[in-house]
Amino acid sequence: MLDIASRVSAALPHYPSPEFVRLSLSQSADGRVFASITATSVDPEEPELIDFEVVEGVITSIDDLVALIRAHVRIGEPASLPQQLS
């Protein structure tokens, strides 16, 4: 199970645990590298996927990227799956 510690405002609705997390890297013309973490979850009321930005920022090294991930993404115990019928 993934748990997201985001900067999403308290005014926004709480989304269920994300189905997956996407990491994007891009470089600007001046050489800076931007990292963005986006999460996707299932809307509990409608049959659709919801993307929301978790964090974005400038990184200068792979250590900065790892720190960004560690600060905002936590991996917990997987949700229990239904047991097979005998």
PyMOL Python script that loads the backbone (N, CA, C, O; Angstrom):
from pymol import cmd

cmd.read_pdbstr("""\
ATOM      1  N   MET A   1       0.840  -1.169   0.000  1.00  0.00           N
ATOM      2  CA  MET A   1       0.000   0.000   0.000  1.00  0.00           C
ATOM      3  C   MET A   1       0.882   1.228   0.000  1.00  0.00           C
ATOM      4  O   MET A   1       1.887   1.271   0.709  1.00  0.00           O
ATOM      5  N   LEU A   2       0.522   2.224  -0.782  1.00  0.00           N
ATOM      6  CA  LEU A   2       1.249   3.479  -0.822  1.00  0.00           C
ATOM      7  C   LEU A   2       0.516   4.511   0.008  1.00  0.00           C
ATOM      8  O   LEU A   2      -0.715   4.556   0.013  1.00  0.00           O
ATOM      9  N   ASP A   3       1.254   5.323   0.696  1.00  0.00           N
ATOM     10  CA  ASP A   3       0.688   6.399   1.496  1.00  0.00           C
ATOM     11  C   ASP A   3       1.382   7.672   1.055  1.00  0.00           C
ATOM     12  O   ASP A   3       2.610   7.718   0.996  1.00  0.00           O
ATOM     13  N   ILE A   4       0.624   8.694   0.748  1.00  0.00           N
ATOM     14  CA  ILE A   4       1.182   9.938   0.238  1.00  0.00           C
ATOM     15  C   ILE A   4       1.090  11.022   1.294  1.00  0.00           C
ATOM     16  O   ILE A   4       0.022  11.263   1.856  1.00  0.00           O
ATOM     17  N   ALA A   5       2.206  11.670   1.560  1.00  0.00           N
ATOM     18  CA  ALA A   5       2.243  12.838   2.440  1.00  0.00           C
ATOM     19  C   ALA A   5       2.361  14.042   1.520  1.00  0.00           C
ATOM     20  O   ALA A   5       3.464  14.434   1.140  1.00  0.00           O
ATOM     21  N   SER A   6       1.245  14.617   1.169  1.00  0.00           N
ATOM     22  CA  SER A   6       1.268  15.676   0.161  1.00  0.00           C
ATOM     23  C   SER A   6       1.080  17.053   0.755  1.00  0.00           C
ATOM     24  O   SER A   6       0.782  17.216   1.939  1.00  0.00           O
ATOM     25  N   ARG A   7       1.265  18.043  -0.108  1.00  0.00           N
ATOM     26  CA  ARG A   7       1.023  19.424   0.273  1.00  0.00           C
ATOM     27  C   ARG A   7      -0.383  19.838  -0.127  1.00  0.00           C
ATOM     28  O   ARG A   7      -0.685  21.029  -0.199  1.00  0.00           O
ATOM     29  N   VAL A   8      -1.242  18.864  -0.387  1.00  0.00           N
ATOM     30  CA  VAL A   8      -2.598  19.160  -0.807  1.00  0.00           C
ATOM     31  C   VAL A   8      -3.329  19.862   0.333  1.00  0.00           C
ATOM     32  O   VAL A   8      -3.246  19.451   1.491  1.00  0.00           O
ATOM     33  N   SER A   9      -4.030  20.906  -0.010  1.00  0.00           N
ATOM     34  CA  SER A   9      -4.741  21.716   0.975  1.00  0.00           C
ATOM     35  C   SER A   9      -5.815  20.913   1.692  1.00  0.00           C
ATOM     36  O   SER A   9      -6.386  19.982   1.125  1.00  0.00           O
ATOM     37  N   ALA A  10      -6.084  21.272   2.929  1.00  0.00           N
ATOM     38  CA  ALA A  10      -7.111  20.584   3.713  1.00  0.00           C
ATOM     39  C   ALA A  10      -8.498  20.823   3.132  1.00  0.00           C
ATOM     40  O   ALA A  10      -9.429  20.078   3.439  1.00  0.00           O
ATOM     41  N   ALA A  11      -8.653  21.847   2.298  1.00  0.00           N
ATOM     42  CA  ALA A  11      -9.952  22.136   1.700  1.00  0.00           C
ATOM     43  C   ALA A  11     -10.315  21.125   0.618  1.00  0.00           C
ATOM     44  O   ALA A  11     -11.490  20.974   0.283  1.00  0.00           O
ATOM     45  N   LEU A  12      -9.322  20.434   0.069  1.00  0.00           N
ATOM     46  CA  LEU A  12      -9.598  19.442  -0.956  1.00  0.00           C
ATOM     47  C   LEU A  12     -10.091  18.155  -0.310  1.00  0.00           C
ATOM     48  O   LEU A  12      -9.748  17.863   0.835  1.00  0.00           O
ATOM     49  N   PRO A  13     -10.898  17.382  -1.041  1.00  0.00           N
ATOM     50  CA  PRO A  13     -11.375  16.115  -0.470  1.00  0.00           C
ATOM     51  C   PRO A  13     -10.221  15.147  -0.270  1.00  0.00           C
ATOM     52  O   PRO A  13      -9.213  15.205  -0.975  1.00  0.00           O
ATOM     53  N   HIS A  14     -10.383  14.259   0.700  1.00  0.00           N
ATOM     54  CA  HIS A  14      -9.366  13.242   0.957  1.00  0.00           C
ATOM     55  C   HIS A  14      -9.563  12.104  -0.040  1.00  0.00           C
ATOM     56  O   HIS A  14     -10.667  11.577  -0.179  1.00  0.00           O
ATOM     57  N   TYR A  15      -8.500  11.735  -0.725  1.00  0.00           N
ATOM     58  CA  TYR A  15      -8.569  10.653  -1.693  1.00  0.00           C
ATOM     59  C   TYR A  15      -8.118   9.361  -1.039  1.00  0.00           C
ATOM     60  O   TYR A  15      -7.301   9.379  -0.118  1.00  0.00           O
ATOM     61  N   PRO A  16      -8.648   8.237  -1.512  1.00  0.00           N
ATOM     62  CA  PRO A  16      -8.188   6.951  -0.981  1.00  0.00           C
ATOM     63  C   PRO A  16      -6.737   6.713  -1.372  1.00  0.00           C
ATOM     64  O   PRO A  16      -6.171   7.464  -2.166  1.00  0.00           O
ATOM     65  N   SER A  17      -6.146   5.681  -0.822  1.00  0.00           N
ATOM     66  CA  SER A  17      -4.760   5.356  -1.133  1.00  0.00           C
ATOM     67  C   SER A  17      -4.567   5.282  -2.640  1.00  0.00           C
ATOM     68  O   SER A  17      -5.418   4.749  -3.352  1.00  0.00           O
ATOM     69  N   PRO A  18      -3.463   5.810  -3.123  1.00  0.00           N
ATOM     70  CA  PRO A  18      -3.240   5.803  -4.573  1.00  0.00           C
ATOM     71  C   PRO A  18      -3.004   4.397  -5.118  1.00  0.00           C
ATOM     72  O   PRO A  18      -2.479   3.519  -4.434  1.00  0.00           O
ATOM     73  N   GLU A  19      -3.401   4.222  -6.345  1.00  0.00           N
ATOM     74  CA  GLU A  19      -3.157   2.963  -7.047  1.00  0.00           C
ATOM     75  C   GLU A  19      -1.707   2.910  -7.512  1.00  0.00           C
ATOM     76  O   GLU A  19      -1.077   1.853  -7.478  1.00  0.00           O
ATOM     77  N   PHE A  20      -1.178   4.058  -7.949  1.00  0.00           N
ATOM     78  CA  PHE A  20       0.217   4.122  -8.341  1.00  0.00           C
ATOM     79  C   PHE A  20       0.714   5.555  -8.233  1.00  0.00           C
ATOM     80  O   PHE A  20      -0.069   6.503  -8.161  1.00  0.00           O
ATOM     81  N   VAL A  21       2.031   5.688  -8.225  1.00  0.00           N
ATOM     82  CA  VAL A  21       2.696   6.986  -8.109  1.00  0.00           C
ATOM     83  C   VAL A  21       3.614   7.134  -9.307  1.00  0.00           C
ATOM     84  O   VAL A  21       4.305   6.190  -9.692  1.00  0.00           O
ATOM     85  N   ARG A  22       3.621   8.327  -9.899  1.00  0.00           N
ATOM     86  CA  ARG A  22       4.428   8.602 -11.081  1.00  0.00           C
ATOM     87  C   ARG A  22       5.484   9.654 -10.747  1.00  0.00           C
ATOM     88  O   ARG A  22       5.180  10.672 -10.126  1.00  0.00           O
ATOM     89  N   LEU A  23       6.702   9.407 -11.155  1.00  0.00           N
ATOM     90  CA  LEU A  23       7.807  10.331 -10.950  1.00  0.00           C
ATOM     91  C   LEU A  23       8.211  10.875 -12.312  1.00  0.00           C
ATOM     92  O   LEU A  23       8.499  10.110 -13.233  1.00  0.00           O
ATOM     93  N   SER A  24       8.232  12.197 -12.437  1.00  0.00           N
ATOM     94  CA  SER A  24       8.618  12.834 -13.698  1.00  0.00           C
ATOM     95  C   SER A  24       9.830  13.711 -13.468  1.00  0.00           C
ATOM     96  O   SER A  24       9.916  14.422 -12.467  1.00  0.00           O
ATOM     97  N   LEU A  25      10.764  13.656 -14.399  1.00  0.00           N
ATOM     98  CA  LEU A  25      11.945  14.502 -14.363  1.00  0.00           C
ATOM     99  C   LEU A  25      12.004  15.280 -15.662  1.00  0.00           C
ATOM    100  O   LEU A  25      11.741  14.732 -16.732  1.00  0.00           O
ATOM    101  N   SER A  26      12.352  16.572 -15.571  1.00  0.00           N
ATOM    102  CA  SER A  26      12.526  17.383 -16.775  1.00  0.00           C
ATOM    103  C   SER A  26      13.633  18.398 -16.532  1.00  0.00           C
ATOM    104  O   SER A  26      13.859  18.847 -15.408  1.00  0.00           O
ATOM    105  N   GLN A  27      14.318  18.747 -17.619  1.00  0.00           N
ATOM    106  CA  GLN A  27      15.423  19.691 -17.504  1.00  0.00           C
ATOM    107  C   GLN A  27      15.053  20.975 -18.228  1.00  0.00           C
ATOM    108  O   GLN A  27      14.519  20.943 -19.336  1.00  0.00           O
ATOM    109  N   SER A  28      15.340  22.105 -17.592  1.00  0.00           N
ATOM    110  CA  SER A  28      15.058  23.399 -18.206  1.00  0.00           C
ATOM    111  C   SER A  28      16.246  23.835 -19.060  1.00  0.00           C
ATOM    112  O   SER A  28      17.310  23.217 -19.024  1.00  0.00           O
ATOM    113  N   ALA A  29      16.052  24.890 -19.816  1.00  0.00           N
ATOM    114  CA  ALA A  29      17.105  25.391 -20.707  1.00  0.00           C
ATOM    115  C   ALA A  29      18.343  25.828 -19.932  1.00  0.00           C
ATOM    116  O   ALA A  29      19.455  25.768 -20.457  1.00  0.00           O
ATOM    117  N   ASP A  30      18.161  26.263 -18.692  1.00  0.00           N
ATOM    118  CA  ASP A  30      19.320  26.713 -17.897  1.00  0.00           C
ATOM    119  C   ASP A  30      20.011  25.565 -17.158  1.00  0.00           C
ATOM    120  O   ASP A  30      20.935  25.795 -16.378  1.00  0.00           O
ATOM    121  N   GLY A  31      19.560  24.316 -17.404  1.00  0.00           N
ATOM    122  CA  GLY A  31      20.230  23.158 -16.832  1.00  0.00           C
ATOM    123  C   GLY A  31      19.659  22.642 -15.527  1.00  0.00           C
ATOM    124  O   GLY A  31      20.078  21.586 -15.053  1.00  0.00           O
ATOM    125  N   ARG A  32      18.713  23.358 -14.931  1.00  0.00           N
ATOM    126  CA  ARG A  32      18.106  22.868 -13.691  1.00  0.00           C
ATOM    127  C   ARG A  32      17.224  21.657 -13.984  1.00  0.00           C
ATOM    128  O   ARG A  32      16.643  21.554 -15.064  1.00  0.00           O
ATOM    129  N   VAL A  33      17.126  20.747 -13.028  1.00  0.00           N
ATOM    130  CA  VAL A  33      16.293  19.556 -13.180  1.00  0.00           C
ATOM    131  C   VAL A  33      15.124  19.663 -12.210  1.00  0.00           C
ATOM    132  O   VAL A  33      15.304  19.880 -11.012  1.00  0.00           O
ATOM    133  N   PHE A  34      13.922  19.506 -12.757  1.00  0.00           N
ATOM    134  CA  PHE A  34      12.705  19.553 -11.956  1.00  0.00           C
ATOM    135  C   PHE A  34      12.191  18.131 -11.764  1.00  0.00           C
ATOM    136  O   PHE A  34      12.186  17.330 -12.700  1.00  0.00           O
ATOM    137  N   ALA A  35      11.763  17.828 -10.554  1.00  0.00           N
ATOM    138  CA  ALA A  35      11.164  16.535 -10.231  1.00  0.00           C
ATOM    139  C   ALA A  35       9.725  16.768  -9.790  1.00  0.00           C
ATOM    140  O   ALA A  35       9.427  17.735  -9.089  1.00  0.00           O
ATOM    141  N   SER A  36       8.853  15.887 -10.202  1.00  0.00           N
ATOM    142  CA  SER A  36       7.449  15.980  -9.828  1.00  0.00           C
ATOM    143  C   SER A  36       6.952  14.583  -9.479  1.00  0.00           C
ATOM    144  O   SER A  36       7.241  13.620 -10.190  1.00  0.00           O
ATOM    145  N   ILE A  37       6.207  14.475  -8.390  1.00  0.00           N
ATOM    146  CA  ILE A  37       5.582  13.217  -8.005  1.00  0.00           C
ATOM    147  C   ILE A  37       4.075  13.408  -8.095  1.00  0.00           C
ATOM    148  O   ILE A  37       3.520  14.325  -7.490  1.00  0.00           O
ATOM    149  N   THR A  38       3.423  12.543  -8.847  1.00  0.00           N
ATOM    150  CA  THR A  38       1.981  12.590  -9.041  1.00  0.00           C
ATOM    151  C   THR A  38       1.403  11.242  -8.615  1.00  0.00           C
ATOM    152  O   THR A  38       1.990  10.196  -8.890  1.00  0.00           O
ATOM    153  N   ALA A  39       0.268  11.270  -7.952  1.00  0.00           N
ATOM    154  CA  ALA A  39      -0.394  10.031  -7.517  1.00  0.00           C
ATOM    155  C   ALA A  39      -1.722   9.881  -8.245  1.00  0.00           C
ATOM    156  O   ALA A  39      -2.374  10.870  -8.581  1.00  0.00           O
ATOM    157  N   THR A  40      -2.109   8.655  -8.479  1.00  0.00           N
ATOM    158  CA  THR A  40      -3.385   8.352  -9.120  1.00  0.00           C
ATOM    159  C   THR A  40      -4.185   7.438  -8.201  1.00  0.00           C
ATOM    160  O   THR A  40      -3.692   6.405  -7.748  1.00  0.00           O
ATOM    161  N   SER A  41      -5.421   7.833  -7.934  1.00  0.00           N
ATOM    162  CA  SER A  41      -6.309   6.993  -7.124  1.00  0.00           C
ATOM    163  C   SER A  41      -7.649   6.884  -7.827  1.00  0.00           C
ATOM    164  O   SER A  41      -7.902   7.572  -8.816  1.00  0.00           O
ATOM    165  N   VAL A  42      -8.495   6.025  -7.317  1.00  0.00           N
ATOM    166  CA  VAL A  42      -9.823   5.822  -7.873  1.00  0.00           C
ATOM    167  C   VAL A  42     -10.805   6.678  -7.090  1.00  0.00           C
ATOM    168  O   VAL A  42     -10.824   6.661  -5.859  1.00  0.00           O
ATOM    169  N   ASP A  43     -11.613   7.419  -7.817  1.00  0.00           N
ATOM    170  CA  ASP A  43     -12.642   8.243  -7.191  1.00  0.00           C
ATOM    171  C   ASP A  43     -13.653   7.320  -6.522  1.00  0.00           C
ATOM    172  O   ASP A  43     -14.222   6.453  -7.185  1.00  0.00           O
ATOM    173  N   PRO A  44     -13.890   7.491  -5.203  1.00  0.00           N
ATOM    174  CA  PRO A  44     -14.816   6.586  -4.506  1.00  0.00           C
ATOM    175  C   PRO A  44     -16.273   6.766  -4.922  1.00  0.00           C
ATOM    176  O   PRO A  44     -17.098   5.889  -4.666  1.00  0.00           O
ATOM    177  N   GLU A  45     -16.602   7.887  -5.559  1.00  0.00           N
ATOM    178  CA  GLU A  45     -17.992   8.146  -5.921  1.00  0.00           C
ATOM    179  C   GLU A  45     -18.283   7.949  -7.406  1.00  0.00           C
ATOM    180  O   GLU A  45     -19.425   7.684  -7.782  1.00  0.00           O
ATOM    181  N   GLU A  46     -17.274   8.075  -8.240  1.00  0.00           N
ATOM    182  CA  GLU A  46     -17.449   7.941  -9.681  1.00  0.00           C
ATOM    183  C   GLU A  46     -16.456   6.909 -10.205  1.00  0.00           C
ATOM    184  O   GLU A  46     -15.377   6.754  -9.633  1.00  0.00           O
ATOM    185  N   PRO A  47     -16.794   6.207 -11.270  1.00  0.00           N
ATOM    186  CA  PRO A  47     -15.852   5.227 -11.829  1.00  0.00           C
ATOM    187  C   PRO A  47     -14.798   5.908 -12.706  1.00  0.00           C
ATOM    188  O   PRO A  47     -14.799   5.759 -13.928  1.00  0.00           O
ATOM    189  N   GLU A  48     -13.907   6.653 -12.064  1.00  0.00           N
ATOM    190  CA  GLU A  48     -12.857   7.340 -12.804  1.00  0.00           C
ATOM    191  C   GLU A  48     -11.597   7.460 -11.963  1.00  0.00           C
ATOM    192  O   GLU A  48     -11.636   7.357 -10.737  1.00  0.00           O
ATOM    193  N   LEU A  49     -10.482   7.680 -12.645  1.00  0.00           N
ATOM    194  CA  LEU A  49      -9.204   7.869 -11.971  1.00  0.00           C
ATOM    195  C   LEU A  49      -8.969   9.347 -11.714  1.00  0.00           C
ATOM    196  O   LEU A  49      -9.352  10.197 -12.518  1.00  0.00           O
ATOM    197  N   ILE A  50      -8.338   9.645 -10.591  1.00  0.00           N
ATOM    198  CA  ILE A  50      -8.034  11.022 -10.217  1.00  0.00           C
ATOM    199  C   ILE A  50      -6.522  11.149 -10.070  1.00  0.00           C
ATOM    200  O   ILE A  50      -5.905  10.390  -9.322  1.00  0.00           O
ATOM    201  N   ASP A  51      -5.925  12.098 -10.774  1.00  0.00           N
ATOM    202  CA  ASP A  51      -4.504  12.410 -10.616  1.00  0.00           C
ATOM    203  C   ASP A  51      -4.379  13.629  -9.725  1.00  0.00           C
ATOM    204  O   ASP A  51      -5.124  14.596  -9.882  1.00  0.00           O
ATOM    205  N   PHE A  52      -3.438  13.587  -8.787  1.00  0.00           N
ATOM    206  CA  PHE A  52      -3.167  14.787  -8.005  1.00  0.00           C
ATOM    207  C   PHE A  52      -1.671  14.904  -7.769  1.00  0.00           C
ATOM    208  O   PHE A  52      -0.968  13.916  -7.558  1.00  0.00           O
ATOM    209  N   GLU A  53      -1.214  16.141  -7.812  1.00  0.00           N
ATOM    210  CA  GLU A  53       0.208  16.400  -7.622  1.00  0.00           C
ATOM    211  C   GLU A  53       0.549  16.299  -6.151  1.00  0.00           C
ATOM    212  O   GLU A  53      -0.115  16.898  -5.305  1.00  0.00           O
ATOM    213  N   VAL A  54       1.579  15.547  -5.853  1.00  0.00           N
ATOM    214  CA  VAL A  54       2.027  15.374  -4.476  1.00  0.00           C
ATOM    215  C   VAL A  54       3.058  16.434  -4.135  1.00  0.00           C
ATOM    216  O   VAL A  54       2.935  17.126  -3.124  1.00  0.00           O
ATOM    217  N   VAL A  55       4.074  16.561  -4.978  1.00  0.00           N
ATOM    218  CA  VAL A  55       5.140  17.531  -4.734  1.00  0.00           C
ATOM    219  C   VAL A  55       5.877  17.792  -6.036  1.00  0.00           C
ATOM    220  O   VAL A  55       5.904  16.937  -6.921  1.00  0.00           O
ATOM    221  N   GLU A  56       6.469  18.956  -6.153  1.00  0.00           N
ATOM    222  CA  GLU A  56       7.366  19.262  -7.258  1.00  0.00           C
ATOM    223  C   GLU A  56       8.480  20.145  -6.724  1.00  0.00           C
ATOM    224  O   GLU A  56       8.291  20.875  -5.752  1.00  0.00           O
ATOM    225  N   GLY A  57       9.628  20.078  -7.355  1.00  0.00           N
ATOM    226  CA  GLY A  57      10.735  20.907  -6.904  1.00  0.00           C
ATOM    227  C   GLY A  57      11.969  20.710  -7.762  1.00  0.00           C
ATOM    228  O   GLY A  57      12.032  19.806  -8.595  1.00  0.00           O
ATOM    229  N   VAL A  58      12.946  21.571  -7.540  1.00  0.00           N
ATOM    230  CA  VAL A  58      14.218  21.504  -8.245  1.00  0.00           C
ATOM    231  C   VAL A  58      15.146  20.574  -7.476  1.00  0.00           C
ATOM    232  O   VAL A  58      15.247  20.662  -6.252  1.00  0.00           O
ATOM    233  N   ILE A  59      15.820  19.689  -8.193  1.00  0.00           N
ATOM    234  CA  ILE A  59      16.796  18.811  -7.556  1.00  0.00           C
ATOM    235  C   ILE A  59      18.154  19.035  -8.212  1.00  0.00           C
ATOM    236  O   ILE A  59      18.235  19.424  -9.377  1.00  0.00           O
ATOM    237  N   THR A  60      19.211  18.786  -7.455  1.00  0.00           N
ATOM    238  CA  THR A  60      20.562  18.969  -7.990  1.00  0.00           C
ATOM    239  C   THR A  60      21.359  17.673  -8.008  1.00  0.00           C
ATOM    240  O   THR A  60      22.466  17.628  -8.545  1.00  0.00           O
ATOM    241  N   SER A  61      20.793  16.608  -7.417  1.00  0.00           N
ATOM    242  CA  SER A  61      21.517  15.342  -7.382  1.00  0.00           C
ATOM    243  C   SER A  61      20.527  14.199  -7.198  1.00  0.00           C
ATOM    244  O   SER A  61      19.356  14.415  -6.886  1.00  0.00           O
ATOM    245  N   ILE A  62      21.009  13.000  -7.394  1.00  0.00           N
ATOM    246  CA  ILE A  62      20.180  11.819  -7.162  1.00  0.00           C
ATOM    247  C   ILE A  62      19.815  11.718  -5.680  1.00  0.00           C
ATOM    248  O   ILE A  62      18.749  11.206  -5.336  1.00  0.00           O
ATOM    249  N   ASP A  63      20.684  12.198  -4.814  1.00  0.00           N
ATOM    250  CA  ASP A  63      20.382  12.202  -3.380  1.00  0.00           C
ATOM    251  C   ASP A  63      19.189  13.104  -3.076  1.00  0.00           C
ATOM    252  O   ASP A  63      18.361  12.772  -2.228  1.00  0.00           O
ATOM    253  N   ASP A  64      19.096  14.256  -3.770  1.00  0.00           N
ATOM    254  CA  ASP A  64      17.934  15.136  -3.606  1.00  0.00           C
ATOM    255  C   ASP A  64      16.658  14.437  -4.048  1.00  0.00           C
ATOM    256  O   ASP A  64      15.611  14.580  -3.415  1.00  0.00           O
ATOM    257  N   LEU A  65      16.749  13.677  -5.142  1.00  0.00           N
ATOM    258  CA  LEU A  65      15.585  12.953  -5.640  1.00  0.00           C
ATOM    259  C   LEU A  65      15.132  11.890  -4.648  1.00  0.00           C
ATOM    260  O   LEU A  65      13.941  11.767  -4.364  1.00  0.00           O
ATOM    261  N   VAL A  66      16.071  11.133  -4.127  1.00  0.00           N
ATOM    262  CA  VAL A  66      15.741  10.103  -3.140  1.00  0.00           C
ATOM    263  C   VAL A  66      15.141  10.739  -1.887  1.00  0.00           C
ATOM    264  O   VAL A  66      14.191  10.203  -1.317  1.00  0.00           O
ATOM    265  N   ALA A  67      15.683  11.869  -1.457  1.00  0.00           N
ATOM    266  CA  ALA A  67      15.150  12.565  -0.278  1.00  0.00           C
ATOM    267  C   ALA A  67      13.719  13.039  -0.528  1.00  0.00           C
ATOM    268  O   ALA A  67      12.876  12.968   0.367  1.00  0.00           O
ATOM    269  N   LEU A  68      13.445  13.518  -1.731  1.00  0.00           N
ATOM    270  CA  LEU A  68      12.099  13.963  -2.082  1.00  0.00           C
ATOM    271  C   LEU A  68      11.118  12.794  -2.017  1.00  0.00           C
ATOM    272  O   LEU A  68      10.015  12.933  -1.487  1.00  0.00           O
ATOM    273  N   ILE A  69      11.516  11.661  -2.549  1.00  0.00           N
ATOM    274  CA  ILE A  69      10.663  10.470  -2.509  1.00  0.00           C
ATOM    275  C   ILE A  69      10.446  10.017  -1.069  1.00  0.00           C
ATOM    276  O   ILE A  69       9.317   9.732  -0.669  1.00  0.00           O
ATOM    277  N   ARG A  70      11.518   9.950  -0.293  1.00  0.00           N
ATOM    278  CA  ARG A  70      11.393   9.506   1.106  1.00  0.00           C
ATOM    279  C   ARG A  70      10.502  10.434   1.926  1.00  0.00           C
ATOM    280  O   ARG A  70       9.792   9.982   2.825  1.00  0.00           O
ATOM    281  N   ALA A  71      10.537  11.716   1.622  1.00  0.00           N
ATOM    282  CA  ALA A  71       9.742  12.681   2.387  1.00  0.00           C
ATOM    283  C   ALA A  71       8.251  12.606   2.056  1.00  0.00           C
ATOM    284  O   ALA A  71       7.424  13.006   2.876  1.00  0.00           O
ATOM    285  N   HIS A  72       7.889  12.101   0.874  1.00  0.00           N
ATOM    286  CA  HIS A  72       6.496  12.196   0.444  1.00  0.00           C
ATOM    287  C   HIS A  72       5.812  10.876   0.104  1.00  0.00           C
ATOM    288  O   HIS A  72       4.591  10.843  -0.053  1.00  0.00           O
ATOM    289  N   VAL A  73       6.566   9.801  -0.013  1.00  0.00           N
ATOM    290  CA  VAL A  73       5.957   8.512  -0.350  1.00  0.00           C
ATOM    291  C   VAL A  73       6.371   7.487   0.690  1.00  0.00           C
ATOM    292  O   VAL A  73       7.557   7.310   0.966  1.00  0.00           O
ATOM    293  N   ARG A  74       5.386   6.817   1.262  1.00  0.00           N
ATOM    294  CA  ARG A  74       5.655   5.773   2.233  1.00  0.00           C
ATOM    295  C   ARG A  74       5.009   4.480   1.744  1.00  0.00           C
ATOM    296  O   ARG A  74       3.888   4.489   1.236  1.00  0.00           O
ATOM    297  N   ILE A  75       5.711   3.392   1.900  1.00  0.00           N
ATOM    298  CA  ILE A  75       5.169   2.098   1.500  1.00  0.00           C
ATOM    299  C   ILE A  75       4.814   1.339   2.756  1.00  0.00           C
ATOM    300  O   ILE A  75       5.669   1.078   3.602  1.00  0.00           O
ATOM    301  N   GLY A  76       3.541   0.983   2.875  1.00  0.00           N
ATOM    302  CA  GLY A  76       3.064   0.271   4.061  1.00  0.00           C
ATOM    303  C   GLY A  76       2.739  -1.164   3.728  1.00  0.00           C
ATOM    304  O   GLY A  76       3.084  -1.664   2.658  1.00  0.00           O
ATOM    305  N   GLU A  77       2.076  -1.815   4.648  1.00  0.00           N
ATOM    306  CA  GLU A  77       1.661  -3.192   4.455  1.00  0.00           C
ATOM    307  C   GLU A  77       0.608  -3.234   3.344  1.00  0.00           C
ATOM    308  O   GLU A  77      -0.256  -2.360   3.273  1.00  0.00           O
ATOM    309  N   PRO A  78       0.681  -4.243   2.481  1.00  0.00           N
ATOM    310  CA  PRO A  78      -0.341  -4.344   1.445  1.00  0.00           C
ATOM    311  C   PRO A  78      -1.707  -4.620   2.052  1.00  0.00           C
ATOM    312  O   PRO A  78      -1.828  -5.283   3.082  1.00  0.00           O
ATOM    313  N   ALA A  79      -2.720  -4.102   1.397  1.00  0.00           N
ATOM    314  CA  ALA A  79      -4.078  -4.360   1.862  1.00  0.00           C
ATOM    315  C   ALA A  79      -4.352  -5.856   1.738  1.00  0.00           C
ATOM    316  O   ALA A  79      -3.902  -6.500   0.790  1.00  0.00           O
ATOM    317  N   SER A  80      -5.080  -6.396   2.686  1.00  0.00           N
ATOM    318  CA  SER A  80      -5.333  -7.840   2.642  1.00  0.00           C
ATOM    319  C   SER A  80      -6.250  -8.155   1.461  1.00  0.00           C
ATOM    320  O   SER A  80      -7.229  -7.456   1.203  1.00  0.00           O
ATOM    321  N   LEU A  81      -5.906  -9.208   0.768  1.00  0.00           N
ATOM    322  CA  LEU A  81      -6.692  -9.659  -0.370  1.00  0.00           C
ATOM    323  C   LEU A  81      -7.717 -10.671   0.113  1.00  0.00           C
ATOM    324  O   LEU A  81      -7.470 -11.389   1.082  1.00  0.00           O
ATOM    325  N   PRO A  82      -8.874 -10.736  -0.554  1.00  0.00           N
ATOM    326  CA  PRO A  82      -9.867 -11.723  -0.143  1.00  0.00           C
ATOM    327  C   PRO A  82      -9.318 -13.132  -0.333  1.00  0.00           C
ATOM    328  O   PRO A  82      -8.627 -13.413  -1.313  1.00  0.00           O
ATOM    329  N   GLN A  83      -9.627 -14.002   0.599  1.00  0.00           N
ATOM    330  CA  GLN A  83      -9.165 -15.375   0.501  1.00  0.00           C
ATOM    331  C   GLN A  83      -9.985 -16.117  -0.532  1.00  0.00           C
ATOM    332  O   GLN A  83     -11.168 -15.842  -0.729  1.00  0.00           O
ATOM    333  N   GLN A  84      -9.334 -17.064  -1.190  1.00  0.00           N
ATOM    334  CA  GLN A  84     -10.032 -17.843  -2.217  1.00  0.00           C
ATOM    335  C   GLN A  84     -11.114 -18.697  -1.566  1.00  0.00           C
ATOM    336  O   GLN A  84     -10.979 -19.172  -0.438  1.00  0.00           O
ATOM    337  N   LEU A  85     -12.176 -18.869  -2.312  1.00  0.00           N
ATOM    338  CA  LEU A  85     -13.256 -19.747  -1.842  1.00  0.00           C
ATOM    339  C   LEU A  85     -12.824 -21.191  -2.028  1.00  0.00           C
ATOM    340  O   LEU A  85     -12.219 -21.529  -3.046  1.00  0.00           O
ATOM    341  N   SER A  86     -13.122 -22.038  -1.071  1.00  0.00           N
ATOM    342  CA  SER A  86     -12.737 -23.451  -1.196  1.00  0.00           C
ATOM    343  C   SER A  86     -13.815 -24.218  -1.912  1.00  0.00           C
ATOM    344  O   SER A  86     -13.681 -25.425  -2.117  1.00  0.00           O
TER     345      SER A  86
END
""", "prot")
cmd.dss("prot")
cmd.show_as("cartoon", "prot")
cmd.util.cbc("prot")
cmd.orient("prot")
